[in-house]
Amino acid sequence: MALALVLGTHVAVSAADAPAAAGAAVPVDTPTRVLDPRTLTNMEQLLDAIADRRVVFVGESHDRYEDHLNQLKVIQGLKARGKEVAIGVEFFQQPYQSVVDAYINAEIDEAAFLGQTEYFDRWRYDYRLYRPILQFAREHRIPVIALNLDSALTKRVGEVGIDGLDPQERARVPAEIDRSDTAYQERVKAVFDQHPMPDKKSFERFIEVQLLWDEGMAERAARYLQEHPQQTLVVLAGAGHLEYGQGIPKRLLRRQPVSAVSLLNANQRELDPAAADYLLFPRPVDLPPSGMLGVMLNPEVGDQGLEIQGFSEDSGAKAAGVKEGDRIVRVGEQPISTYADIRIALIDALPGQRVQVEVLRKPLIGADETLTFDAELH
């Protein structure tokens, strides 16, 4: 263990043993945890300790860059120690495995990769958070395994439950779904209660979706381990899927009883030695701000471009002369037909940078006009 957590000893003194004076405060008996700083270690020592495990689970808060940098350190460190590493990821869905493979094997570029995996529609977190991991995998031809189930299936289960699926949909559900873990159900219920739904059926659907996610990712990871007995699999997933071993870990190990270890960021959680095998304390790291056009877009995809519905207060596009109702058809060199195209066009853009924005504008009479504006990003 990277951390030694010791419960502070205490003796409860009853009122009978020590009568309190009138008006005196009643002592509160609270357990105190003590961390011995001499047990703290570093990433290199941690990697030495876990290098013999077949599976390394590294949790994340999806929007915390330091979590993803630590995930990269684990991958790099295991590879440097001679391990044949593969990376299982929550943020790509199983139907897009062939596209992920094509990118890792340098058969398609990054823009095609992001467009064809529908990353910005299906995951939406800033791609730059994960980019260093994927670039390292591509550089070293490290397999990346899309673990997540198709979001259309999980959405359908949320609507009708597993029993309401048709035979074709049911065939895509993991054959084994373990519902026996009451601690897991209580943890999921606590999350559910933060966003209460109107009836018991809502919770039943909610937990079925959670089970489907965890069992689906575990099944895919276990199948990869079985097919690649020499590989060390690093699983990158949200902390909620890994903590206490209740989500993916125990369901993977039920299918493939291999050696495993879990790592979680402890900065935003109560110190609990049961949460993971190792608790990490990274310093916060922020991504630099990205340049924005400051436009609100109609989510409906039309025949040409994306329609602008409004602007932010400091919109550089508006200041340049772009108007509501215009349809963006190009940003820089990137043709625009979907929301993902906008995100791809601006992936490396910084505030203060200027870009060419081409739009179609419908005049009062006649055909659409093509106009180009020089907009400053904010």
Sequence and secondary structure as in RCSB ss.txt:
>XXXX:A:sequence
MALALVLGTHVAVSAADAPAAAGAAVPVDTPTRVLDPRTLTNMEQLLDAIADRRVVFVGESHDRYEDHLNQLKVI
QGLKARGKEVAIGVEFFQQPYQSVVDAYINAEIDEAAFLGQTEYFDRWRYDYRLYRPILQFAREHRIPVIALNLD
SALTKRVGEVGIDGLDPQERARVPAEIDRSDTAYQERVKAVFDQHPMPDKKSFERFIEVQLLWDEGMAERAARYL
QEHPQQTLVVLAGAGHLEYGQGIPKRLLRRQPVSAVSLLNANQRELDPAAADYLLFPRPVDLPPSGMLGVMLNPE
VGDQGLEIQGFSEDSGAKAAGVKEGDRIVRVGEQPISTYADIRIALIDALPGQRVQVEVLRKPLIGADETLTFDA
ELH
>XXXX:A:secstr
    EEE       TTTS   TT         EEE GGG   HHHHHHHHTT SEEEEEE TT HHHHHHHHHHH
HHHHHTT  EEEEEEEEEGGGHHHHHHHHTTSS HHHHHHHTTHHHHT S GGGTHHHHHHHHHHT  EEEEE  
HHHHHHHHHH GGGS HHHHTTS S      HHHHHHHHHHHHTS  SSHHHHHHHHHHHHHHHHHHHHHHHHHH
HH TT EEEEEEEGGGTGGGTTHHHHHHHHS   EEEEEE TTS   TTS SEEE              EEE SS
  SSSEEEEEE TT HHHHHT  TT EEEEETTEE SSHHHHHHHTTT  TT EEEEEEEE  SSSS EEEEEEE
E  
